[in-house]
Amino acid sequence: MKVVCIVQARISSTRLPGKVLKEICGKTVLEHDVDRLRRIKNIDEIVIATTVLEKDNAIVKECEKLKVKCFRGSEDDVLSRYYYAAKENSADVVVRVTSDCPLIDSEVAESIIQCFMENREKYDYVSNTIDRTYPRGLDTEVFSFYALEKAFNESTSQRDREHVTPYIWDNDNIFNIFQYKNKIDYSNLRWTLDTEEDFKLISIIYEQFQDRDYFGMNEIVKFLEKNPEVKEINKYIEQKKIDDSLFLIPAGEGHCDLIYEWVNEEEVRKNSFNNSEIPYDQHVNWYFKKLKDPDCFIYLLADPNKNIGIVRVEKKGNENVVSYSISKQFRGKGYGYKILEKLQDKLMKENKNIVLTGYVKKENMYSVKIFEKLHYNLVENDDYNMKFEKNLSR
């Protein structure tokens, strides 16, 4: 019965590009992952599963340095990446870990694996991730190769293919599921690496324990209880949701009138550099011209039931200027952040390694905070306007 731990890792990340190779106390995040996983006694092999993209050659190189196996597969169909990695390495049991968990607790993971192994005739899937009682960042999923293969063969949705295990734990009429719980609920603690704030918190924790060969969940909890200001660092970071139904769609001819209504809303005109109401004929001429312009991309943020806002990237001289607007009824609900986050995720997936530039009126503090939260750099700041930039190639 071979137990293979498969760790998904790639360079691209919407919020924190290159995070798996960032250094904490002289080691990359991936090295910290591997060090902790190697302490787990009931794992037979560790495999880093990355993509076939050229940018992920850096992951392969790091694996060679760490003397750990590396498998390359699809970027977006992560389920297939896991399936073929497991098959190539003759896995009977798969332990799924993500590379953004450099504080994963070896003892907790070992206990979850042991629970599965002792009940493998009873359970197809055991994890601590659905009904959470452990800190986020100690995520460990254990499942049979049978369950993985069935999910690979039968799941069709993008969500299931991208996130690997939803098909298993969504279908408890097909698979036997067990949730491994802690005696104390620590689900409010966030130790995963997805943002600069997360990186700062995790770095402080490692610095605190850098003289120790190993430290685990209980030691970290005690440290944070004594130093509550550290716990506050990433308190307000929102975890990306698997079931996020928002998506970007290319603007088309049929959106002309809707966008005309949006751009002439009072708040939009107030925050625009041109405050005057836009005449309809002028808008139509402008809009259809932009649709044909190869240096201009316009998208709508939508969910299955409604259109929410618009975002545009337009090349102006040497700059790629980004601007956005959210429909009046959806303002103040976080969609401004979402539309810019979705845009940069799309551009990065398309390998558009460009610098985005955003111009904001100084009094428009809502937009200022969004650009800051997405880690745009403030490059110009005068009495009236602010200029932000973000390099997507980093």
N, C-alpha and C positions, 0 to 999 in steps of 0.2 A: 504494500500500500504506500505509494509515493506521494508525499505532500510537497507541492511546489508553491512557493510564494511569488506571485507576479505583481510587480510594482509598475504602474503606468507612469510614464515621465515624458515630457517634451519641453522644448524651449519656449514655445509660444504660450502666452498667458495674457488674457485681456487686461487684468488689473496689475500684474507684476511680471512683465516679460523676463525670461531667463532666471526665474526664481530658484529652480532646482540646482543651479550652479553658483548661486550667491554664496558667499562664505560667511560662516559664523564660527568665531574662535578658531580660525585657521583651517576649517574643513568645509567642503561644500555641503549644501543641504542634502544632496543625494548621498554623500559619504556618511553623514549622520544617520540617514535612513538605514543604509546598509549595515552600519555598525550595530545599530539597535536590533535589526532583524537577525543578524548573525548570533545573537545571544539566545534566540528562541530554539530550544532543544528539539522540538517536534516538527521542525521544518527540514526537509531533505535537500531542497535546492532553492536558490533565490534567482529570479530572472527579472531584469529590467526590460519592460516592454515600451519601446519608443516607436517613432514613425519612420517612414521611408524618406521623409523630406530631408533635403541637404542640410538645413539649419540644425537638424538633430544629430548630425555627425558628431557634434560636441558631446552629446549624451553618450554615444558609442565610445568616444575617446576616454571619457570619464570612467565608463565601465571597465575598459581595458586597464586603466590605472588602478581601479579598485579590485581587479581580478574577480569580477562578477559577470555572469552570463548576460547577454543582451539579445533581445529579439526585436525585429523591425516589422511593422505592419501598417495598416490603414490609419490615417490621421483621425478621421471623423467616425468611422465604424470601429469604435474601441472594443465592442463585443467580439468582432472578428479577430482583432489583435489578441485579445485574451484567449480566444478559442484556439487559434493556431499556435500561440506560444505554449499553451497547456499541452496541446497534441504533440508538438515537436519535442517536448520534454517529458512525455509519457506520464503526465500527471493523473493520479487517481482522485486526488483532493486538491482543490485550488484555494489558496489564501490570497484574498485581494486587498492590497494596500495601495494608497496613492502617494506619490513622491512629495506632496506638500504637507507631510506629517512628520517633521524631524524630531518631534517629541514623543513619538509612538512608544507606548510602554511595553517592553518585552514580556513582562510577567502577565500583563492583562491579555496580550495577544496569545501567549502560550496557553493561558487558561481557556480562552475561547476555542482554540484549536483542539485542546484536550476534550472540551465539552462535545465538540463535533465528533471526534474520533471514538469516544466512548458511546456515542448514540448514533453512529452512522447508519445503522439499520432502521433508525427511527426518523432521523432528520436529513433533509436534502440541503438545508441552508441554516447556518447559525451566524448571527452578527450582533454587534452592539450599536447599530447605526439607525434603526428604524424608530423604535421607542427609546429615545436617548436617555441615558443616565450617566454616561461618561463624558468627559470634556471633548468637544469637537477637535479632532486632531489625533485621537486615539482609535480612529475607525479601523475595524478589522472585520472582514467578511470571509466566511469559510463555507465552501460548497463543493458538492461532488462534481466530477467531470461530466457525469450523466446530466445533471441540472444545467451545466454550462452548455453542453452540446444541444440539449433540447431548446434552450433559449436561443442559441445561434441559429438553429434550423427553423424555428417557428416565429420568432419576433420580427416584426416588419416596420415598426414606428421608428422615427429618427431618435426619439427620446430613449427607447429601449436599446438601440444600437450604440448610442453615444455614452450612456451611463452604465452599461454592462449588466447590472443585476435587477433593474425594475421588473423585467418580465418574470423573474423568479419570485420576488416577494409580492408582486401584484396578483399572482395566481396561486393562492394558498389552497385552491381546490385541486391543483396539480402537484404542487410541491409541499413538503412538510417543513414549516418554518419555525425557528425558535429564536427568541430574542434574549440575549445574554445581558443581564442587568447588574449594576453596581448596587451595593446596599445604601449608599448615599448618592443623592441626585446631584451630579456636577455638570448637568447639561447646559448650564448657563455660562460655562467657561469655554473660551475659544482659544485653542492652541494650534490651529491649522495656519498654513502660510498662503495668503492670497492677496495681501496688500502690504504697503509700506508699514502700516501700523502693526500688522501681525509680525512682520520681520523685526521691528524694533522690540516688541515684547519678547519674542523667542530669543533674540540675541541677548537681552538682559538676563533671561533665565539661564542660558548657557554660560554667560559670564559669571553668574552667581555660583554655579556648580563646576566651573572649569577644572578645579583640582580633584574632582571625583572621577573615577573610572565610569561610573554609571549613576544615574538618578532617575527616579520614576515619578509616577503620578502623585503619590502621597507627599513626597518631598516638595514637589512643585506647589501643591495645594497649600502646604504649610508656609512656604515662602510668600505666596500671594496673599495669604491671610495676614501676614506680618507687614506686607508692603502693598496695601490696597491701591496705591497710586499706579502701580505697575499693571494691575488687572484692568484699570480704567483705560489704558492706552488704546485698546481695540474694542472697547465695550460697545461702540455704536456701529461697528462694521456689520453690514447685513450680508448673511450668507446667500450665495447664489442658489436659486431653487431649481431643482430638477424639472419641476412642472411649470417653469416659466413659459407662458404661452405667447409672450410678445415676440414680434418678428418685424423685420424691415422688408418693405416691398418697393420696387422701383415705381416712381411716380409715372403716371401715364396721361394720355390726353383726357381721359374721363375724370381726372382729379382736378382739372383746371378751376372749376367753379368753387369746389370745396376749399382749395388753397386760397382762392381770392377772398373768401369769407374769413379765413384764418388770418391772413396777412393784414386785413383791415380792421381787426379787432383793436379796441382802444389801447389795451395794455401792450399789444405788439407794436403799434405805432409809437407809443411812448418810449419804448426801449430800443427802437430802431434809430439809426443815425439820420434817416429821413423820416420826419414825423408826419408829413402830409399824407392824407388819404390817397390811395392809388386808384386812378380811374380804371374802370373795367377794361376798356379797349387797350389801354397801356399794359395792363396785367396780362391779357391774352397774348399780345405780341411778345412781351418779355418771356412768358412761360413757354410758348412753343419754340421760341428761339433757344432757350436753355435746354429743352428736351433734346434738341438736335446737336447741341454743343458737346464735342467729345471731351472737353476739359471741365464739364460740369456734371455732377451726379446728384440727383434728387431722390430721396427715399421718404416713405411714410412709415411711421411707427404704428403698428396695428396689432390687434388680437383677433381671434376668429369672428368677433361680433362688431368691431368698430375700428375706425381710424382715430388716432390719438394726437398725432403731431407730425411735423415735417422737419427734415434735416437736409442740408445742402453742403456739398463740398465743391468749391469752384477755384480753378487755378487763376490767380490774378498776379501777373508778373512772375516773381519767383516764389510766391506764397500759395499754399493750398488752404484757402479760407473756409472755415466751417461756421455755419450758422444754423440755428434751429428755432422752432416755435411749437408750443404745445397749445392745443385747442382749449378755450376758456374753461369748459366744464371739467377738464382733467388737470388743471394746474394745482400745484401744492400737494401732489400725490407721488412725487418722486420720478415722474416720467421724463423730466428734463435730463436727469442723470442717466436714466435707462436708454434714452435715444442716442446720447453721445457714446455710452458704453457699447451699445449694439453696433454703432457705426465703426468704432475703432476695432471691434472684434471682427467685423466683416472685412475691413481693409487689411487687417493682419492676416486673416485666412487667405486672402487673395494675393498675399505677398506684396502689397503696395507699401513699400518701405519709404513712407513720405513723412514730412513734418507738417502737422496740422497747426493752423494758426486761428485763434479766436479773438475777435475784438468785442469788448464789452463796455457799455457805459458804466461809469463808476457807481452810479446810484442803483444799478441793477444788481443788488447784492445776491439775489437768488442765483443768477448765472455765474457770478464771481465764485460763489461757494462750490458750484458744480464743477467748474474748471479746476478749482483747487483740489477738490475731492478726487478727481480723476488724474491728479498729479501732473497737470499742465504746469509749465514753468512761466512765471510772470517775467516778461522780458522788457516791457515798457509800461510806465505808469505816470500819466500827467494829471492835470487838475480835473479832467473830464472823463478820460478813457483809459482802459487797461488792455494790454495785448498779452495773450497767452500763447505758448507753443508747446507741442508735444511731439517728440520724435518716435515714430512707431517702429523704427528699425532697432531700437534698443530693448 
